[in-house]
Amino acid sequence: MSIPIYIIDDEPTILQALKQLLNMEGYHTEVFSDARDAMKKLDRDWPGVILSDINMPGMDGVAFLREALKLDNEFSIVMLTGHGDISTAVESMRLGAYDFIEKPFSNEMLLDVIKRAGEKRALVLENRELKNELDAQTGAGPRLLGNTHKIKALRRLLMQIKDIPADVLIKGETGSGKDLVARFLHYNSYRKNENFVAINCGAIPETMIESELFGFEAGAFTSAQKKRVGKIEHANGGTFFLDEIESMPMALQIKLLRVLEDRRIEPLGSNRHVDLDIRVIAAAKIDLLELVEKGEFREDLYYRLNVINVEIPPLRERKEDISLLFQHYAALASSRFNTDAPRLTNEQLIRLQQHNWPGNIRELRNAAERFVLMGGQTVFDDPSNAETDSELTLAERVARYERDVLESALREHDGRLTEVQQQLGLPRKTLYDKMRKYGLVKDDFKLP
């Protein structure tokens, strides 16, 4: 019983008694003699149960209930009431309280109500997370495929910050999907109908990057024969993505910092200012803080960009997603090249899982395309860059084999569970349980 409990009551003896009881039952408790103090600590994702007295000085229980339910109308709040407050307690139920308990109450009754209230709150948060996951997977624009804990946590974070008016810094190895994450944020935000403008700071010559970013007026320099709108201005209203920000020249970093702080630009050769309403997303494949310490990146720009930090896990840390991703890219390649996608054998799947993928998603996508073009052959495997079975425990080897068999059957039947069930000789519930255990979703195995 690890859920937290907030206890709100102006009588110290009641606070102490409830705290002692609930601590003995394994709950983590926090007590408040003033409901306003409890209100300050609540947020919409708070996972626990609130016990609140009704009659209190300052903010009484009903006033607290109203304010808390404005923050989240699905909080599990249990009201503690005296005999004379029954009508008020009934009113609190109408407002949205989970339940009320009349004093004096038995410990068994209190614990039973808390248990049920905690289960309800857990279900609310679980359903909310599933809805966010569904929105992330079925919305317009790019998808972040995968069922591992790390990729699910990344999707949750991105859905939480998608509309927050703050700049974002993405860190990830080469090929891990930084551009995809930036586009995912844009196309799931309220800016999705405006421009997404991306620029690779490492791919543009230093002599041209300033004019590319800020634009210029006709005659601003010798070759400026006509006015040109810069990338930043073109992104106005939408999202501006700076990839490989670590490659930006130091002199230009100063000007970018001013843009981020003032939210306006001045094109080259112009005295006019353009006000900006943009979200800036920057990405780096190396640790910018290390560059700051070496004097190779401006410290003030680093902290201005690093308002929200997003780190993409490398593919070697989410190997359970490899089969799903490979299948996805193979299907896309099959459609693009107008040829059938071969089926992976279990041996080929094991080789995929053993490879450490230094090139991450980009390397995997290229391998899938070669697999399709070469009729089922794989040419990426490097035994020196693989995790061998000798490094795994027996349980890990068995689990890997079981997962591989399930994925192979799901892939063969395009996610049709009745056929998978028949092929593997599994009862339907057992199949569901094993799919849940390994994070397998049938829709992920349907051909696009």
C-alpha angles and dihedrals in degrees: 000000000000100000115121123245126205113204117196119188135129093220111088094203092057092046092052094046094049092045092052093048096048094043089055088054091055100258123137106233137192122188130211129187090190120052091210090066091054091048091057091058098049124100132174093261096050104134104201145082126265123214111195132178115224103217109058134136118253106011108017125208097267093049089050090049092053093049095045093050090052086061093046122353090202100062114133101238121171117196121216112210142179123228093266094053100063094113090050090048091052089051090052089055089054089052092053110276113151094227143323131232123205118224128271095044134168121251090237092056092048093048092048092052092047091049092053093043090051092050091051092050091049090051091050092053092044092052090046090052091048091051091051089048091051092048090050093050101041104033124108119278131028123353129218102221122204144087103215121117093251096052091045089051089050092051091049091051093049092049089050094052101033094105100028109119095232135107118255132216116204121198122191142134122265110290095011094120108264093150090049092052091050091050091046090056092048098046093046094049132081087259092067094110092054129073125295105204120187129188128181108219091199096053100056122077113251090240092060106036096084094054090044091055102039104025123218145239123245109277095019088128137357099280096037098107095159139016118277128194112228126232093253093054090044088058092054109137091016139054130305115202121198110193121195090014088173088074095060112116115251093239091056092047088068092055092046090052090054090051091051092049099041098032092220138092138208114213117227112275093016136108094199124099125219115210113222135214101182141131113229119210119184127188133197133182093205134048107278091198089063089053089049090054090050091050092245097114129039113257094211091053091048093055092043091055095040096071090118118020122205120185120194115213115233117245093251088065093054102041093148087071094055097089093049093047093046091051091049095051092043090054091049091049091048091054094045095048093039094235136115117267111237119232118252115240120221089250091054091047091053089052089051091052093047095053114095096215104218087181091051120199093351091056091046092050091050090049090052091051092050089047090057096042094047095048100251101325119129121212102174102079117120112180091201089060098051138101108236126217089243088072092059130079120239091256091051092050092050092047092049092050093047092049092047092052091049093048092047092053093045090049093047092053097037092243097307101149098196091060092043090051091051094046094050096037093233129147110245094247091051090051091050091048093050092046089051090048092056097036094246119160119194094219090061089066097053114107112250 
